[in-house]
Amino acid sequence: MMRRIAVLDAPTNLGLRPPTPSSVPGCGKAPGALRDHGLLARLRARDAGCLTPPRYDPGDWRPGDGVCHAPEISGYSVALADRIGAIIDRGEFPLVLGGDCSVLLGSALAMHRLGEAVGGRIGLVFVDGHSDFRHPGNASYVGAAAGEDLALVTGRGQPDLAAIEGRRPYFRDIDVVVLGIRAQDEYRLDLQAAGITTRPVPALRAEGAARTAQWAHEQLVDCAGYWVHIDVDVLDPAVMPAVDAPDPGGIAFAELEILLAGLVDTPHCLGVELTVFDPDYDQDGAYAAEIVNTVVAGLAPVVAPGAVPPRLLPATPPAPAPRAGNGRPERDRLSAPVAVPAPAVAVEPIGPVPTADGRGPDDVDGRPPGEPVGDDRLGPGRLRRPPVEDDEPAVDRPGIDVT
């Protein structure tokens, strides 16, 4: 069987500064522009609808007031998390079309709920041209959630955004892999100090996109699954200038396609979000067409014959390994255990990416991969209970951006 993709529009622009004092960011138009180029039909995807954001209105926000639009972003994130969780409950693969990078808060909240439900940890692969790691600890003031999203989802910042539903952090530092930032990113040393694994563009290109995807898998081997965030400003402005903050030194479309294909070619990848494309800078639609071509090709492994729905099992952390000189474990990269319910079944680590012939770690003993069945769910925004294999006994599982 194949995994079915469900496309959900999240056309929020609440996390960006206005291009001019009297205008609003155009990235809210991105989902429509991409749909106009046949994205859903080419993916044979289910239309999961559109989550309409609140009105963009900075009002009298001033530097020092915290994140602009914070109450609106918080409420939108909860609604977005509900929608993403419902898609995963159906055994589908969510493709979220943003919008600005503040959509990551909704995705992160959904992943934290899911991790709690299965008793494991969910990781994040953050593919972005910028670290988006500005927070009160390293900046004089904050303002635009789209430039602070990685900091917020790792627990840094005001509680109404960084601790929605009392969940903080949504992703632990050791469960985040950052790919595609520029070599001289403003917050690269802060990422290093936090223990967040990074591979800037020069290293990504030196190793190659396919091997970088494999490397990202390996960094998250202790997670029960992971989410993929893609900001199209990871691309070089020579090929993709239609973003709010183009920055030279990015990757090419072909590299993004290979990277995306490698990241999603496993049932442990739970979904993908695409952000920051601004059709206002794409008058003839050429960039939208190129993005659609790249996404369709990159997501081909998801809908390939033999692809299986998400497989999440609760994690049983191994004993911590000796730490390297940078303070991170050399092998398992664990820190203090997260406060989640005790696991009901054994962990299934992410393991290696399936080989070119489509065989993965589940094929070695001749048993077919499992898949969600029926309506036996763990509640809103939770993954369905993993199926019982034939040779296993049944058990009851109880503002404004200032840059």
SULBELHU-V722150 format. One record per residue. N is the residue number from 0. NEAR is the number of other C-alpha atoms within 8 Angstrom. Layout:
n=N near=NEAR
n=N near=NEAR
This chain:
n=0 near=6
n=1 near=11
n=2 near=13
n=3 near=12
n=4 near=14
n=5 near=13
n=6 near=14
n=7 near=13
n=8 near=12
n=9 near=16
n=10 near=17
n=11 near=15
n=12 near=13
n=13 near=12
n=14 near=17
n=15 near=14
n=16 near=11
n=17 near=10
n=18 near=7
n=19 near=6
n=20 near=5
n=21 near=5
n=22 near=7
n=23 near=10
n=24 near=12
n=25 near=10
n=26 near=18
n=27 near=14
n=28 near=11
n=29 near=16
n=30 near=13
n=31 near=7
n=32 near=11
n=33 near=13
n=34 near=9
n=35 near=7
n=36 near=9
n=37 near=9
n=38 near=11
n=39 near=11
n=40 near=7
n=41 near=8
n=42 near=9
n=43 near=8
n=44 near=11
n=45 near=9
n=46 near=8
n=47 near=9
n=48 near=7
n=49 near=8
n=50 near=10
n=51 near=7
n=52 near=8
n=53 near=7
n=54 near=4
n=55 near=8
n=56 near=5
n=57 near=9
n=58 near=4
n=59 near=4
n=60 near=8
n=61 near=6
n=62 near=9
n=63 near=7
n=64 near=8
n=65 near=10
n=66 near=11
n=67 near=14
n=68 near=12
n=69 near=10
n=70 near=7
n=71 near=9
n=72 near=12
n=73 near=11
n=74 near=8
n=75 near=11
n=76 near=13
n=77 near=11
n=78 near=10
n=79 near=14
n=80 near=14
n=81 near=11
n=82 near=9
n=83 near=12
n=84 near=14
n=85 near=11
n=86 near=13
n=87 near=15
n=88 near=13
n=89 near=7
n=90 near=14
n=91 near=13
n=92 near=15
n=93 near=15
n=94 near=12
n=95 near=11
n=96 near=14
n=97 near=18
n=98 near=19
n=99 near=16
n=100 near=14
n=101 near=14
n=102 near=14
n=103 near=11
n=104 near=12
n=105 near=14
n=106 near=13
n=107 near=12
n=108 near=14
n=109 near=14
n=110 near=11
n=111 near=13
n=112 near=10
n=113 near=13
n=114 near=13
n=115 near=11
n=116 near=11
n=117 near=12
n=118 near=14
n=119 near=15
n=120 near=14
n=121 near=15
n=122 near=14
n=123 near=12
n=124 near=13
n=125 near=11
n=126 near=13
n=127 near=15
n=128 near=14
n=129 near=10
n=130 near=12
n=131 near=10
n=132 near=11
n=133 near=11
n=134 near=13
n=135 near=10
n=136 near=4
n=137 near=6
n=138 near=8
n=139 near=5
n=140 near=9
n=141 near=16
n=142 near=14
n=143 near=15
n=144 near=15
n=145 near=12
n=146 near=12
n=147 near=13
n=148 near=14
n=149 near=9
n=150 near=13
n=151 near=14
n=152 near=15
n=153 near=13
n=154 near=12
n=155 near=11
n=156 near=10
n=157 near=9
n=158 near=7
n=159 near=9
n=160 near=12
n=161 near=16
n=162 near=13
n=163 near=12
n=164 near=4
n=165 near=5
n=166 near=10
n=167 near=11
n=168 near=11
n=169 near=14
n=170 near=15
n=171 near=9
n=172 near=9
n=173 near=10
n=174 near=14
n=175 near=14
n=176 near=14
n=177 near=15
n=178 near=13
n=179 near=15
n=180 near=16
n=181 near=12
n=182 near=7
n=183 near=5
n=184 near=9
n=185 near=6
n=186 near=9
n=187 near=9
n=188 near=7
n=189 near=7
n=190 near=12
n=191 near=10
n=192 near=7
n=193 near=7
n=194 near=11
n=195 near=13
n=196 near=11
n=197 near=9
n=198 near=11
n=199 near=12
n=200 near=14
n=201 near=8
n=202 near=8
n=203 near=13
n=204 near=9
n=205 near=6
n=206 near=8
n=207 near=9
n=208 near=12
n=209 near=9
n=210 near=8
n=211 near=11
n=212 near=12
n=213 near=12
n=214 near=8
n=215 near=11
n=216 near=13
n=217 near=9
n=218 near=10
n=219 near=13
n=220 near=11
n=221 near=11
n=222 near=14
n=223 near=19
n=224 near=13
n=225 near=14
n=226 near=14
n=227 near=14
n=228 near=14
n=229 near=12
n=230 near=13
n=231 near=13
n=232 near=18
n=233 near=14
n=234 near=13
n=235 near=15
n=236 near=12
n=237 near=6
n=238 near=8
n=239 near=11
n=240 near=10
n=241 near=13
n=242 near=13
n=243 near=8
n=244 near=5
n=245 near=10
n=246 near=9
n=247 near=7
n=248 near=7
n=249 near=15
n=250 near=12
n=251 near=9
n=252 near=11
n=253 near=7
n=254 near=10
n=255 near=13
n=256 near=12
n=257 near=11
n=258 near=13
n=259 near=12
n=260 near=13
n=261 near=11
n=262 near=13
n=263 near=12
n=264 near=11
n=265 near=10
n=266 near=11
n=267 near=11
n=268 near=13
n=269 near=13
n=270 near=11
n=271 near=11
n=272 near=13
n=273 near=13
n=274 near=15
n=275 near=15
n=276 near=13
n=277 near=15
n=278 near=14
n=279 near=8
n=280 near=8
n=281 near=11
n=282 near=7
n=283 near=4
n=284 near=9
n=285 near=8
n=286 near=9
n=287 near=12
n=288 near=10
n=289 near=9
n=290 near=10
n=291 near=12
n=292 near=8
n=293 near=12
n=294 near=10
n=295 near=11
n=296 near=9
n=297 near=13
n=298 near=11
n=299 near=9
n=300 near=10
n=301 near=14
n=302 near=12
n=303 near=9
n=304 near=6
n=305 near=7
n=306 near=13
n=307 near=11
n=308 near=12
n=309 near=13
n=310 near=10
n=311 near=11
n=312 near=13
n=313 near=15
n=314 near=16
n=315 near=8
n=316 near=7
n=317 near=5
n=318 near=4
n=319 near=9
n=320 near=10
n=321 near=6
n=322 near=9
n=323 near=8
n=324 near=5
n=325 near=6
n=326 near=7
n=327 near=10
n=328 near=12
n=329 near=9
n=330 near=5
n=331 near=10
n=332 near=10
n=333 near=11
n=334 near=6
n=335 near=4
n=336 near=6
n=337 near=5
n=338 near=4
n=339 near=7
n=340 near=7
n=341 near=5
n=342 near=11
n=343 near=7
n=344 near=6
n=345 near=9
n=346 near=9
n=347 near=9
n=348 near=9
n=349 near=12
n=350 near=8
n=351 near=9
n=352 near=10
n=353 near=11
n=354 near=7
n=355 near=5
n=356 near=5
n=357 near=7
n=358 near=9
n=359 near=10
n=360 near=8
n=361 near=10
n=362 near=10
n=363 near=7
n=364 near=5
n=365 near=6
n=366 near=7
n=367 near=6
n=368 near=7
n=369 near=9
n=370 near=11
n=371 near=10
n=372 near=7
n=373 near=4
n=374 near=5
n=375 near=7
n=376 near=9
n=377 near=9
n=378 near=5
n=379 near=8
n=380 near=15
n=381 near=14
n=382 near=14
n=383 near=13
n=384 near=9
n=385 near=10
n=386 near=8
n=387 near=7
n=388 near=7
n=389 near=5
n=390 near=4
n=391 near=6
n=392 near=7
n=393 near=5
n=394 near=4
n=395 near=4
n=396 near=5
n=397 near=2
n=398 near=17
n=399 near=12
n=400 near=12
n=401 near=8
n=402 near=2
